[in-house]
């Protein structure tokens, strides 16, 4: 089991690293998911995720879908899902090996720390994004 601390880690890099480990057969646990960051313009990120969250079905406007998460652990998990072939058996098994948590449990040994802050001051944490989307965590 590999424990990854997501504090100050760029979500895309974290997700690709976790997906690669899971596809190779490792159990992956990501802690502090709400402290991971997304680089870019804050307003643009909020607008993009709000649009994903409130999307109506293209074919039938009365039917809602696809569902998009609000909680930070589910947002990070959804980002990781985009990096594994989740419709194939190999990807399904890899995705089941990934656990994402808000906060850090007591007495846990962190194996990997990806806390390289980006070279920019334009970023937003996943926790801020999920609060904007209406999560109560």
C-alpha positions in Angstrom: 0.0 0.0 0.0 1.3 3.4 -1.0 0.2 6.5 0.9 0.4 9.8 -1.0 0.0 13.2 0.7 -1.8 15.6 -1.6 -1.0 18.8 0.3 0.2 21.5 -2.1 0.4 18.9 -5.0 -0.9 19.8 -8.4 -4.0 17.6 -9.0 -3.1 16.5 -12.5 0.4 15.4 -11.6 -0.9 13.6 -8.5 -3.6 11.9 -10.5 -1.3 10.6 -13.2 1.2 9.3 -10.6 -1.6 7.6 -8.7 -3.1 6.1 -11.9 0.3 4.7 -13.0 0.8 3.1 -9.6 -2.7 1.6 -9.5 -2.3 0.2 -13.1 0.9 -1.5 -12.0 -1.0 -3.3 -9.2 -0.3 -1.1 -6.1 -3.0 -0.1 -3.6 -3.0 3.7 -3.5 -4.3 5.8 -0.7 -4.4 9.6 -1.1 -4.8 11.8 2.0 -5.5 15.5 2.4 -7.4 15.6 -0.9 -8.9 19.0 0.0 -5.4 20.6 0.1 -4.4 19.6 -3.5 -4.3 22.5 -5.9 -5.4 23.3 -9.5 -3.4 25.9 -11.4 -5.0 28.5 -13.5 -7.4 31.4 -13.2 -9.7 31.0 -10.2 -12.8 32.4 -11.8 -12.3 30.2 -14.9 -11.9 27.0 -12.8 -15.0 27.8 -10.8 -17.0 28.6 -13.9 -15.9 25.4 -15.6 -16.7 23.1 -12.7 -20.1 24.9 -12.0 -21.0 24.3 -15.6 -20.0 20.6 -15.4 -22.1 20.3 -12.1 -25.2 22.0 -13.5 -25.2 20.3 -17.0 -28.5 19.1 -18.4 -28.7 16.2 -20.7 -28.2 17.1 -24.3 -30.9 14.8 -25.7 -33.6 15.2 -23.0 -33.5 18.5 -21.0 -35.8 17.0 -18.3 -33.3 14.3 -17.5 -30.3 15.3 -15.4 -26.9 13.9 -16.1 -24.0 13.1 -16.1 -23.5 13.6 -12.4 -20.4 15.4 -11.2 -19.2 15.4 -7.6 -19.0 18.2 -5.1 -16.8 16.7 -2.3 -13.1 17.1 -2.7 -12.3 13.4 -2.4 -14.7 12.6 -5.1 -13.4 15.4 -7.4 -9.9 14.1 -7.1 -11.1 10.5 -7.6 -13.0 11.7 -10.8 -9.8 13.3 -12.1 -7.9 10.1 -11.5 -10.7 8.1 -13.3 -9.9 10.1 -16.4 -6.4 8.8 -16.4 -7.2 5.0 -16.3 -9.1 3.0 -18.9 -12.1 2.6 -16.5 -14.3 0.9 -19.0 -11.9 -2.0 -19.5 -11.4 -4.7 -16.8 -7.8 -3.7 -16.2 -8.8 -0.1 -15.6 -11.8 -1.1 -13.4 -9.5 -3.1 -11.2 -7.0 -0.3 -11.0 -9.7 2.3 -10.1 -10.9 0.0 -7.3 -7.4 0.1 -5.8 -7.5 3.9 -5.4 -8.8 5.4 -2.1 -9.0 9.1 -1.6 -9.6 10.7 1.8 -10.3 14.2 3.2 -7.8 14.9 6.0 -5.2 12.5 7.3 -5.9 9.7 9.7 -3.8 9.3 12.9 -0.7 7.2 12.9 -0.3 6.9 9.1 3.1 6.6 7.4 3.3 8.9 4.4 5.3 7.2 1.6 5.2 9.9 -1.1 5.0 13.7 -0.7 4.3 15.6 -3.9 4.4 19.1 -2.5 6.2 21.0 -5.2 4.3 24.3 -5.3 3.8 25.5 -8.9 5.7 28.5 -10.3 2.6 30.6 -10.3 0.4 32.4 -7.9 -2.8 31.6 -9.9 -4.2 28.5 -8.3 -7.2 27.3 -6.2 -7.3 24.4 -3.8 -9.8 21.5 -4.3 -11.3 22.4 -1.0 -12.2 25.9 -2.1 -13.6 24.6 -5.3 -15.8 22.1 -3.5 -17.0 24.7 -1.1 -17.9 26.9 -4.1 -19.9 23.9 -5.6 -21.8 23.6 -2.3 -20.1 20.7 -0.5 -20.3 20.3 3.3 -17.2 18.5 4.4 
